[in-house]
Amino acid sequence: MTSPIAIIMGSQSDWETMRHAADTLAALGVDCEKRIVSAHRTPDRLFAFAKGAKAAGFKIIIAGAGGAAHLPGMAAALTELPVFGVPIDSKALSGVDSLYSIVQMPAGVPVGTLAIGKAGAINAALLAASVLALNDPALATRLATWRQQQTDAVKERPEGLA
């Protein structure tokens, strides 16, 4: 059986950010496939993947991209599956270029756009898990537990104060 979530990225260097999505999904017990699918360097691979993603059994695509960041939008243009875009922090413009590219999709080609970098990758995983949890009570319970652990980890007072 195919994993319900595909994590795609434009290059190996994007893995430093996108691994946080994979780690978050693993912590929630959600399987995912990870692939390098560059919109610019491997367009045939992108077309084949996105056109066949639904038939392959994927439910959601998380796409991380830096720079021109065309991967999430192109994937969304080629599939009816939900696509969540994660802007990769870039050296040139600190990921703002990626954010603008992903968030400015034309009407009719939606991409759910998350924050730049690690926070965006984690939140993309949580958002994807939340969508899957609508039809998976066990996952809904694991997600609720994860969220409660986040809440419980916040201290009421700073360390060292009486």
C-alpha positions as CSV (number, residue, x, y, z in Angstrom):
1,M,0.0,0.0,0.0
2,T,1.2,3.5,-0.8
3,S,1.8,5.9,2.0
4,P,-1.0,8.4,2.4
5,I,1.4,11.4,2.3
6,A,4.1,12.2,-0.2
7,I,6.8,14.6,0.8
8,I,8.5,16.1,-2.3
9,M,11.3,18.5,-2.6
10,G,13.3,20.2,-5.3
11,S,16.7,19.1,-4.3
12,Q,18.7,17.1,-1.7
13,S,19.6,20.3,0.2
14,D,15.8,20.8,0.9
15,W,15.9,17.7,3.0
16,E,17.4,19.6,5.9
17,T,14.1,21.4,6.2
18,M,11.7,18.7,5.0
19,R,13.0,16.1,7.3
20,H,11.1,17.9,10.1
21,A,7.8,17.1,8.3
22,A,8.8,13.5,8.0
23,D,9.9,13.3,11.7
24,T,6.6,14.9,12.8
25,L,4.6,12.4,10.7
26,A,6.6,9.5,12.1
27,A,6.0,10.8,15.7
28,L,2.2,10.6,14.9
29,G,2.5,7.2,13.3
30,V,1.8,8.4,9.8
31,D,3.7,6.8,7.0
32,C,5.1,9.0,4.2
33,E,7.2,8.7,1.0
34,K,10.0,11.1,0.4
35,R,11.1,12.0,-3.1
36,I,13.2,14.6,-4.9
37,V,11.1,16.0,-7.8
38,S,12.5,19.2,-9.2
39,A,10.2,21.4,-11.2
40,H,13.2,22.8,-13.1
41,R,15.8,20.0,-13.3
42,T,13.4,16.9,-13.6
43,P,10.2,18.3,-15.1
44,D,9.2,14.9,-16.6
45,R,9.6,13.3,-13.2
46,L,7.4,16.0,-11.7
47,F,4.7,15.5,-14.3
48,A,4.7,11.7,-13.9
49,F,4.6,11.9,-10.1
50,A,1.9,14.6,-9.9
51,K,-0.3,13.2,-12.6
52,G,-0.1,9.7,-11.0
53,A,-0.1,10.6,-7.3
54,K,-3.9,10.1,-6.8
55,A,-3.9,6.8,-8.7
56,A,-0.8,5.7,-6.7
57,G,-2.9,6.1,-3.5
58,F,-1.5,9.3,-2.1
59,K,-4.0,11.5,-0.2
60,I,-1.9,14.6,0.4
61,I,1.3,16.1,-1.0
62,I,3.7,18.2,1.1
63,A,6.0,20.1,-1.3
64,G,9.1,21.9,-0.1
65,A,10.8,24.3,-2.5
66,G,13.3,27.1,-2.3
67,G,14.3,30.0,-4.6
68,A,11.8,30.3,-7.5
69,A,9.7,27.6,-5.6
70,H,7.7,26.4,-8.5
71,L,7.3,22.8,-7.2
72,P,4.2,23.2,-5.0
73,G,2.3,25.2,-7.6
74,M,3.2,22.9,-10.5
75,A,2.2,19.9,-8.4
76,A,-1.1,21.5,-7.5
77,A,-1.7,22.3,-11.2
78,L,-1.2,18.6,-12.1
79,T,-3.3,16.9,-9.4
80,E,-6.6,17.3,-7.5
81,L,-4.9,16.2,-4.3
82,P,-4.3,18.8,-1.6
83,V,-0.9,20.3,-1.8
84,F,0.8,22.0,1.2
85,G,3.7,24.2,0.2
86,V,6.7,24.7,2.5
87,P,9.0,27.6,1.5
88,I,12.7,26.6,2.1
89,D,14.9,29.2,3.8
90,S,17.3,30.5,1.2
91,K,20.6,32.3,1.5
92,A,19.8,35.0,-1.0
93,L,16.4,36.2,0.4
94,S,15.9,34.2,3.6
95,G,13.0,32.2,2.0
96,V,10.9,35.3,1.3
97,D,11.3,34.6,-2.4
98,S,10.0,31.1,-1.9
99,L,7.1,32.2,0.2
100,Y,6.0,34.7,-2.3
101,S,6.2,32.2,-5.2
102,I,4.1,29.6,-3.3
103,V,1.5,31.9,-1.8
104,Q,0.8,33.9,-5.0
105,M,-1.0,31.1,-6.9
106,P,-3.7,32.1,-9.3
107,A,-7.3,31.5,-8.4
108,G,-8.2,27.9,-9.2
109,V,-4.8,26.4,-8.4
110,P,-4.7,26.3,-4.6
111,V,-1.6,25.6,-2.5
112,G,-1.9,25.7,1.3
113,T,1.2,27.7,2.1
114,L,3.0,27.3,5.4
115,A,5.7,29.3,7.2
116,I,9.3,29.5,5.9
117,G,11.6,26.7,7.1
118,K,11.4,24.2,9.9
119,A,8.2,25.6,11.5
120,G,6.5,25.4,8.1
121,A,7.6,21.8,7.6
122,I,6.3,20.7,11.0
123,N,3.0,22.6,10.5
124,A,2.6,21.0,7.1
125,A,2.9,17.6,8.7
126,L,0.4,18.5,11.4
127,L,-2.1,20.0,8.9
128,A,-1.8,16.9,6.7
129,A,-2.3,14.6,9.8
130,S,-5.3,16.7,10.8
131,V,-6.9,16.1,7.4
132,L,-6.3,12.4,7.5
133,A,-7.6,12.3,11.1
134,L,-11.0,13.3,9.9
135,N,-11.5,9.7,8.8
136,D,-9.1,8.0,11.2
137,P,-10.1,8.0,14.9
138,A,-6.9,6.4,16.0
139,L,-4.9,9.1,14.3
140,A,-7.2,11.8,15.7
141,T,-6.4,10.4,19.2
142,R,-2.6,10.5,18.5
143,L,-2.9,14.0,17.2
144,A,-4.8,15.2,20.3
145,T,-2.2,13.6,22.5
146,W,0.6,15.3,20.6
147,R,-1.1,18.6,20.9
148,Q,-1.7,18.2,24.6
149,Q,2.0,17.3,25.1
150,Q,2.8,20.6,23.4
151,T,0.5,22.5,25.8
152,D,1.9,20.6,28.8
153,A,5.4,21.5,27.9
154,V,4.8,25.2,28.3
155,K,5.9,26.3,31.7
156,E,3.8,28.8,33.7
157,R,6.8,30.7,34.9
158,P,10.3,31.3,33.6
159,E,13.0,29.0,35.2
160,G,14.7,30.5,38.2
161,L,11.9,32.8,39.3
162,A,10.4,32.3,42.7
